[in-house]
């Protein structure tokens, strides 16, 4: 079996295994929502609004796995806690995208979601994202600076090359991304997971199993860990064009931090982001090390900045995900973020 066929087959097997786990009781418990509209590669979800919505929050997941990591179950849900704080919550749900979708197309999709939410509420929404979603949202912020009220980046790599962390040795020996994209069309999630394991066997391997051992001492931690394991099997193939742009333009050439990245005719750089900016980083992160995001925070044109350290915790399976689902994250990190989003600002 050829490598592209093998990994696409593995994706199907992993999805089937995830469905079996869901049938065994490991289904996410999502907040009530409906789809407002859908377009190629994206659906805009609207969650039931609180009685008095103070402002709107648009969540943009990373484009690799499914959206419900932001809404695993009520105790481990950014969506639920944002609604409890009075936000009208929306989410850009990524669906299967054609192979020729790249940064420009994803940024345009986010821009359309921002415009739709802004029209419903009469003012721009706040925008929050995690991991690889940051490159998409920063591109959108450069293209549509007046469409968002603020930008929240959670463990989002934006400075690459020598700051690429655990992925740097792998990139040094990997073939050109164009060759892989041409072979796969859309790059399977199982291939990306295998690459992540090769890059950081500590974070994606033994730390994950150590977390399971520690989480087994607490029912709530164990529940969250197992739900993450189910979620990890639910993968989206990454469009070949986006894969090439991420690997070559971002990771290898570091074009975003150098101010050389052009998306839809617009130059994307830290200086292009002038909206209020909140950044969350893990001081001990291997996959997303501090040096992959702190330079962006320093150089961004934003006058209003918030920088928060999150050091991980038990029960999150992968520490890179903890800021979205950890109990301490929701008790200590997110209240600070929500306070910052809701503070009065001029205009």
Backbone torsions as a table, in degrees:
resi	resn	phi	psi	omega
1	UNK	NA	128.7	-180.0
2	UNK	-65.1	151.9	-175.9
3	UNK	-55.9	-47.4	179.7
4	UNK	-58.6	-42.9	179.8
5	UNK	-64.1	-40.9	-179.2
6	UNK	-59.6	-47.9	-176.4
7	UNK	-71.3	-35.2	175.3
8	UNK	-64.5	-36.5	177.2
9	UNK	-66.8	-40.0	177.5
10	UNK	-61.2	-37.8	176.1
11	UNK	-58.0	-44.9	-179.4
12	UNK	-64.7	-40.9	179.0
13	UNK	-64.9	-40.2	-179.5
14	UNK	-67.3	-39.8	176.6
15	UNK	-62.4	-40.2	179.2
16	UNK	-64.3	-40.9	177.6
17	UNK	-63.3	-39.8	177.0
18	UNK	-61.8	-39.4	178.0
19	UNK	-65.3	-35.5	176.7
20	UNK	-65.8	-41.8	177.4
21	UNK	-64.6	-37.6	178.2
22	UNK	-64.1	-41.9	178.5
23	UNK	-65.0	-24.8	179.6
24	UNK	-86.1	3.7	175.2
25	UNK	112.0	7.2	-179.5
26	UNK	-105.1	46.1	176.1
27	UNK	-89.7	142.5	174.6
28	UNK	-64.1	148.9	178.2
29	UNK	-109.7	89.4	-172.6
30	UNK	-85.3	154.3	174.7
31	UNK	-69.7	151.4	179.8
32	UNK	-59.2	134.4	-179.1
33	UNK	-154.8	167.5	175.1
34	UNK	-142.2	159.7	178.8
35	UNK	-91.2	122.5	178.8
36	UNK	-79.3	-41.3	176.4
37	UNK	-164.8	164.6	175.5
38	UNK	-140.5	151.5	-179.5
39	UNK	-142.4	173.9	177.7
40	UNK	-51.8	124.1	174.4
41	UNK	79.0	-5.1	-175.5
42	UNK	-148.3	146.3	170.0
43	UNK	-128.2	136.0	177.1
44	UNK	-95.4	114.5	179.1
45	UNK	-96.6	139.1	175.4
46	UNK	-119.0	127.2	178.8
47	UNK	-92.0	153.3	-178.3
48	UNK	-55.7	126.6	-174.4
49	UNK	-78.1	145.8	170.9
50	UNK	-66.3	165.2	-176.3
51	UNK	-58.4	-39.5	178.7
52	UNK	-125.7	94.0	179.5
53	UNK	-81.1	119.8	-178.1
54	UNK	-78.4	-39.4	179.8
55	UNK	-160.5	172.9	-175.8
56	UNK	-108.0	146.7	177.7
57	UNK	-126.8	123.3	174.8
58	UNK	-103.7	124.4	178.5
59	UNK	-100.3	133.4	177.8
60	UNK	-121.7	104.5	177.6
61	UNK	-69.1	164.9	169.8
62	UNK	-63.8	151.1	-173.1
63	UNK	-83.4	10.6	-174.0
64	UNK	-96.6	-47.0	-178.4
65	UNK	-118.3	179.6	-168.0
66	UNK	-75.9	158.1	-170.3
67	UNK	-67.9	-25.2	-166.9
68	UNK	-74.5	3.6	169.2
69	UNK	-60.1	-27.8	177.9
70	UNK	-78.2	-4.1	-173.5
71	UNK	-152.8	52.9	-175.3
72	UNK	-65.5	-52.2	175.2
73	UNK	-159.3	161.8	-168.7
74	UNK	-51.9	-34.6	-178.9
75	UNK	-79.7	-17.6	-178.0
76	UNK	-124.7	54.4	-172.3
77	UNK	-137.1	114.9	172.0
78	UNK	-62.2	-39.0	-179.8
79	UNK	-58.8	-50.0	-177.2
80	UNK	-63.1	-43.7	-177.8
81	UNK	-71.7	-32.0	175.3
82	UNK	-67.7	-40.8	177.3
83	UNK	-62.8	-39.6	179.6
84	UNK	-65.0	-25.5	177.9
85	UNK	-89.1	4.4	173.9
86	UNK	95.4	12.9	176.9
87	UNK	-86.6	142.0	164.2
88	UNK	-83.7	118.4	-170.2
89	UNK	-105.7	135.4	176.4
90	UNK	-130.5	158.4	-178.9
91	UNK	-145.2	134.7	174.1
92	UNK	-86.4	101.8	-178.1
93	UNK	-87.5	115.2	179.0
94	UNK	-77.4	138.9	175.8
95	UNK	-121.7	-178.9	-178.3
96	UNK	-58.2	130.5	-177.5
97	UNK	-114.8	151.0	176.2
98	UNK	-66.9	159.6	-174.1
99	UNK	-63.0	-22.9	-176.1
100	UNK	-92.5	11.6	175.5
101	UNK	-78.8	130.3	178.9
102	UNK	-132.1	-162.8	-179.0
103	UNK	-55.3	-40.8	-177.4
104	UNK	-63.4	-43.2	-178.0
105	UNK	-69.8	-40.0	178.2
106	UNK	-67.3	-41.8	178.2
107	UNK	-62.0	-39.0	178.3
108	UNK	-65.2	-38.5	178.4
109	UNK	-64.8	-42.4	177.0
110	UNK	-64.4	-40.2	178.0
111	UNK	-59.9	-39.8	178.4
112	UNK	-66.6	-38.9	177.1
113	UNK	-63.2	-44.3	178.0
114	UNK	-59.8	-44.4	-179.7
115	UNK	-62.3	-42.9	-178.8
116	UNK	-64.1	-45.4	179.5
117	UNK	-67.1	-40.9	178.9
118	UNK	-60.8	-39.8	178.8
119	UNK	-66.2	-37.3	-179.5
120	UNK	-68.0	-31.5	-173.4
121	UNK	-110.3	-5.1	176.2
122	UNK	78.3	6.5	176.5
123	UNK	-160.4	159.5	-177.1
124	UNK	-64.3	143.7	176.8
125	UNK	-84.9	164.7	167.9
126	UNK	-77.3	154.9	-176.7
127	UNK	-127.8	127.8	-179.9
128	UNK	-128.5	141.1	-178.6
129	UNK	-151.1	170.2	-175.2
130	UNK	-140.6	144.2	171.3
131	UNK	57.1	-130.6	-175.9
132	UNK	-64.7	-16.4	175.1
133	UNK	-61.6	-20.8	-179.2
134	UNK	-63.2	-41.1	179.3
135	UNK	-62.5	-36.8	179.1
136	UNK	-68.7	-44.3	-176.1
137	UNK	-73.2	-35.9	176.0
138	UNK	-65.0	-39.6	175.7
139	UNK	-61.2	-42.8	179.4
140	UNK	-65.4	-40.4	179.9
141	UNK	-62.9	-34.0	177.0
142	UNK	-72.0	-37.1	-179.2
143	UNK	-77.3	-34.3	-174.8
144	UNK	-130.2	66.1	-173.0
145	UNK	-62.6	-25.7	-178.8
146	UNK	-92.2	2.7	-173.3
147	UNK	-91.6	-10.4	-179.0
148	UNK	-130.2	148.4	-178.5
149	UNK	-84.5	-31.1	179.2
150	UNK	-164.6	170.1	-178.4
151	UNK	-133.3	126.5	177.5
152	UNK	-113.2	119.6	-179.3
153	UNK	-111.9	118.5	-178.6
154	UNK	-109.7	112.6	179.4
155	UNK	45.5	56.5	-174.7
156	UNK	-108.5	115.3	178.6
157	UNK	-76.3	128.7	178.8
158	UNK	-134.4	-14.2	175.2
159	UNK	-113.3	123.9	-169.3
160	UNK	-122.7	-140.5	-177.3
161	UNK	54.4	-116.4	-177.6
162	UNK	-67.4	-14.5	179.7
163	UNK	-101.7	18.4	-174.4
164	UNK	-77.3	0.3	174.5
165	UNK	64.1	-137.2	-174.5
166	UNK	-62.1	-22.6	-177.1
167	UNK	-81.6	-12.8	-174.6
168	UNK	-61.1	-48.5	178.4
169	UNK	-61.6	-36.5	179.5
170	UNK	-66.3	-41.5	179.5
171	UNK	-64.6	-29.1	-178.0
172	UNK	-67.2	-26.7	-177.0
173	UNK	-111.6	-7.6	-177.7
174	UNK	-73.7	150.2	176.9
175	UNK	-70.1	167.2	176.8
176	UNK	-54.5	139.1	-177.5
177	UNK	-62.0	-30.1	-179.3
178	UNK	-61.0	-37.5	-179.8
179	UNK	-66.2	-42.7	178.3
180	UNK	-66.9	-41.4	179.4
181	UNK	-62.8	-39.8	179.3
182	UNK	-66.2	-37.0	-179.7
183	UNK	-71.0	-40.0	-174.8
184	UNK	-89.2	-32.2	-167.1
185	UNK	79.8	-88.8	168.3
186	UNK	-102.9	129.4	-171.9
187	UNK	-80.2	120.4	-174.0
188	UNK	-62.4	148.0	177.9
189	UNK	-62.2	-34.8	179.6
190	UNK	-65.2	-32.3	175.5
191	UNK	-67.6	-42.8	179.2
192	UNK	-65.3	-37.1	177.6
193	UNK	-66.6	-40.5	177.8
194	UNK	-64.3	-39.4	177.5
195	UNK	-64.4	-39.7	178.3
196	UNK	-63.9	-42.2	178.0
197	UNK	-63.3	-40.5	178.5
198	UNK	-65.7	-36.6	-178.3
199	UNK	-72.4	-40.1	-176.6
200	UNK	-141.7	76.8	178.8
201	UNK	-63.0	-22.4	177.7
202	UNK	-68.1	-53.8	-175.2
203	UNK	-72.4	-39.6	-177.1
204	UNK	-93.6	-4.6	-177.8
205	UNK	-116.0	-95.0	-168.5
206	UNK	-68.9	-31.1	176.5
207	UNK	-62.7	-34.6	179.6
208	UNK	-64.2	-42.8	-179.6
209	UNK	-75.3	-32.5	174.1
210	UNK	-63.7	-38.1	178.6
211	UNK	-63.9	-37.8	178.0
212	UNK	-61.8	-41.9	179.5
213	UNK	-62.3	-46.4	-179.4
214	UNK	-69.9	-38.0	-178.9
215	UNK	-66.6	-26.7	-178.3
216	UNK	-65.1	-11.9	178.5
217	UNK	-81.6	-10.5	-178.0
218	UNK	-137.9	126.2	-173.9
219	UNK	-60.5	-41.7	-177.9
220	UNK	-68.4	-41.9	177.1
221	UNK	-62.3	-42.6	-179.0
222	UNK	-64.3	-41.0	179.1
223	UNK	-60.0	-46.0	-179.9
224	UNK	-63.7	-44.8	179.7
225	UNK	-57.0	-47.8	-177.2
226	UNK	-67.1	-35.4	176.4
227	UNK	-65.6	-35.2	175.6
228	UNK	-66.0	-41.1	178.9
229	UNK	-62.0	-37.3	176.5
230	UNK	-66.7	-44.4	179.5
231	UNK	-60.1	-37.7	-176.7
232	UNK	-63.0	-18.1	178.7
233	UNK	-88.1	-6.3	-172.5
234	UNK	-103.4	81.9	-168.0
235	UNK	-106.2	150.4	171.5
236	UNK	-106.7	140.5	173.0
237	UNK	-72.5	139.7	-178.9
238	UNK	-89.9	126.2	180.0
239	UNK	-53.2	139.4	-176.8
240	UNK	-56.5	-37.9	-179.4
241	UNK	-66.3	-44.4	178.8
242	UNK	-64.2	-40.7	177.3
243	UNK	-57.6	-46.7	179.9
244	UNK	-63.1	-44.0	-179.1
245	UNK	-64.1	-41.5	-179.9
246	UNK	-65.2	-47.4	-176.2
247	UNK	-70.4	-48.9	-172.8
248	UNK	-84.7	-50.1	-174.4
249	UNK	-77.2	-36.2	-178.2
250	UNK	-93.5	-66.9	-172.7
251	UNK	-64.7	-46.2	-174.7
252	UNK	-84.4	-43.2	-175.3
253	UNK	-96.6	-14.1	179.5
254	UNK	53.3	41.6	-173.0
255	UNK	-66.8	-29.4	-177.9
256	UNK	-66.0	-50.3	-179.0
257	UNK	-70.1	-27.1	177.8
258	UNK	-79.4	-7.0	-177.7
259	UNK	75.0	22.0	-176.7
260	UNK	-109.0	0.6	-178.6
261	UNK	-82.3	126.1	178.6
262	UNK	-117.9	122.5	-180.0
263	UNK	-123.1	120.2	-179.8
264	UNK	52.2	40.3	177.4
265	UNK	80.2	2.4	-177.8
266	UNK	-113.1	135.8	178.2
267	UNK	-79.0	128.0	-178.0
268	UNK	-108.7	124.5	-178.0
269	UNK	-157.4	170.6	175.1
270	UNK	-58.9	-35.2	-178.5
271	UNK	-68.9	-15.5	179.1
272	UNK	-83.4	-6.6	-178.7
273	UNK	-105.2	105.7	-177.3
274	UNK	-112.5	-4.2	179.3
275	UNK	-74.8	160.6	173.9
276	UNK	-51.3	135.5	-169.6
277	UNK	-129.0	125.5	172.9
278	UNK	-115.6	134.2	-178.6
279	UNK	-127.6	131.8	174.5
280	UNK	-114.4	130.7	179.0
281	UNK	-136.5	156.5	176.4
282	UNK	-104.1	114.7	-177.8
283	UNK	-59.3	-21.8	-178.3
284	UNK	-107.0	10.7	-175.8
285	UNK	-65.1	137.6	176.0
286	UNK	-99.6	-45.6	179.4
287	UNK	-68.5	-44.0	177.5
288	UNK	-121.2	83.4	-177.8
289	UNK	-70.9	158.7	-179.3
290	UNK	-53.5	-38.2	-177.1
291	UNK	-69.4	-8.2	177.4
292	UNK	-86.5	-7.9	-179.0
293	UNK	-132.8	-31.3	-176.2
294	UNK	-61.3	-38.3	177.2
295	UNK	-60.9	-35.4	176.9
296	UNK	-63.9	-44.8	179.6
297	UNK	-59.5	-42.3	-179.1
298	UNK	-66.4	-39.6	-173.0
299	UNK	-89.1	-13.1	-179.4
300	UNK	-58.6	146.4	-177.1
301	UNK	-75.8	-7.0	-177.0
302	UNK	-57.1	135.5	175.0
303	UNK	-84.6	-24.9	-177.6
304	UNK	-111.3	106.8	-176.3
305	UNK	-127.5	146.0	175.5
306	UNK	-130.8	131.8	179.1
307	UNK	-125.0	123.9	-176.4
308	UNK	-128.5	134.4	175.5
309	UNK	-96.0	134.8	175.7
310	UNK	-127.8	123.0	-169.4
311	UNK	-103.0	11.4	177.0
312	UNK	84.8	173.2	-178.1
313	UNK	-169.4	175.7	-179.6
314	UNK	-82.1	145.5	172.2
315	UNK	97.9	6.8	-175.8
316	UNK	-108.2	1.7	178.6
317	UNK	68.5	-65.7	177.3
318	UNK	-115.1	124.0	-175.8
319	UNK	-60.2	-28.2	178.8
320	UNK	-61.5	-21.0	-177.9
321	UNK	-96.7	-9.1	-169.3
322	UNK	-59.7	-33.5	-178.2
323	UNK	-65.2	-16.3	178.3
324	UNK	-95.1	-27.9	-168.0
325	UNK	-128.6	-11.0	-175.2
326	UNK	-70.9	146.3	179.1
327	UNK	-64.2	-42.1	178.8
328	UNK	-69.2	-33.5	176.5
329	UNK	-59.9	-41.9	-178.4
330	UNK	-77.9	-23.0	178.8
331	UNK	-84.8	-32.0	-171.7
332	UNK	-119.8	-38.9	-174.5
333	UNK	-81.8	-53.0	-173.6
334	UNK	-67.1	-35.2	174.6
335	UNK	-58.3	-36.1	177.8
336	UNK	-67.6	-42.3	178.6
337	UNK	-62.3	-46.3	-179.1
338	UNK	-64.0	-40.7	176.8
339	UNK	-59.2	-43.3	-179.3
340	UNK	-65.0	-42.4	179.2
341	UNK	-63.4	-35.1	-172.5
342	UNK	-93.1	-0.6	-179.2
343	UNK	-70.9	147.0	-179.5
344	UNK	-63.1	139.0	176.5
345	UNK	-132.6	151.5	178.6
346	UNK	-57.5	140.0	176.9
347	UNK	80.8	NA	NA
